[in-house]
Amino acid sequence: MYFNINSNKMFFFFILIFSTLISISANSWMGCWIGLEINLLSFIPLIINSNNMMSSEASLKYFLTQTIASINFLFSILMKLILVKNFEMNFFLSMLINSSMLMKMGSAPFHFWFPNIIEGMSWLNCFILMTWQKITPMILLSYYMNKNFLMLIMMINTIIGAIGGINQISLRKLMAFSSINNLGWMLSSIMISETLWILYFSMYSFFISIMCFFFFMVNIYFINQLFIFNLNFLLKFLILINFLSLGGLPPFLGFFPKWIIINFMLNKKFYMISFIFMMMSLITLFFYIRIIYSCILFNYLKLKWLNIYIKNKYLFIIIMKTLISILGMIFSTFYFI
């Protein structure tokens, strides 16, 4: 098990990071657009893998969708420069800018490209697309926010993310729908405050990193592979804890940011949105538990020659991350006392 690192990939990876910093520190819309374009052109070489035809298809789809979103964004900011002379909020223009940013990050109802593209990627690229690639659009969204429009988008995100993941057998698609569901929570957190968004985003990235690292380590892409792989029970138990934490089950760390968001929404009297958020979280927990169920309980299909040996250092990383998830329940319990 090794990470295939070469100088070209490293170069594009650094450009990917710096392009995000260019966008979020730009003092004009045009600067933001330039950062987004650099980001797009640096991520495509990371996706492409000459041994995998699906990755080439994914890179082309990604390029087309992101280009459409960029054209929409460029059109919106030019319209803004022409039509809006002062800093007043224009409903139509804010909807246009918000929509292009939502398309950039794969949010519902512009989410159709997201699961398809993730299906053709390696786990490392899935992790980048589900976490880092959401930073720029999310922060640009917070600059020119149409709150009524985003309320509707938040609800659509949580519903589609939960319903879409039920039927999936591919783990990558399942994580993609989980990401769409979490995007609804992220949008609500950025409407409350940027600090809360940073908290939610960093915790979400942390849990997704554990999942992607685990699936990469054991080279699993579909739920039925979990039936036959002879995994260590300790490892299965650690993944159980992390999945429950990602789903937002109360004792674990993943519940903590969701708890804060629900508190804020209830204080603002958004009862209906809070109810939808909580119900959809239960559905996401259902399909996480289904993965664990197939991983832990279906031992009768064990094939003795499919033993998976994991290096101690990788196991140590997962144990440490799981400990943080468990310690989080102590932290979250004492926070609101």
Number of C-alpha atoms within 10 A of each C-alpha: 10 5 6 6 8 8 8 10 16 12 12 19 18 11 17 24 15 14 23 22 16 19 26 18 12 15 10 10 18 15 15 23 20 17 22 25 16 18 24 20 16 20 23 18 15 22 26 21 15 9 8 12 11 19 22 20 17 22 21 16 16 21 16 13 17 23 16 14 21 22 12 17 24 19 16 21 20 13 13 18 12 9 11 14 8 8 7 7 12 13 13 11 20 21 19 18 24 25 22 25 25 24 23 27 25 27 30 25 14 18 20 13 17 26 20 18 24 26 20 23 24 20 23 17 17 22 22 18 21 25 19 15 21 20 18 22 22 21 16 18 22 16 10 15 18 21 15 10 14 20 16 12 21 24 23 19 28 31 22 20 29 27 16 19 24 16 9 15 14 18 20 26 23 27 23 27 28 28 26 31 29 27 27 25 24 25 22 24 25 21 18 14 11 13 11 18 22 15 14 23 22 13 20 22 17 18 21 23 21 22 20 21 18 19 17 15 18 15 15 18 18 17 19 15 15 22 21 19 20 19 20 13 11 11 14 13 15 19 21 20 18 27 23 23 26 27 26 22 19 16 19 25 27 27 20 23 22 23 15 16 21 21 13 16 18 15 10 9 11 13 13 11 19 18 13 15 23 14 14 21 22 15 19 28 19 17 21 22 16 13 21 21 14 16 24 16 9 13 15 8 11 15 12 9 8 11 13 13 11 14 10 9 9 13 15 11 14 21 17 11 17 23 14 15 24 17 14 18 20 13 14 20 14 8 9 8 5
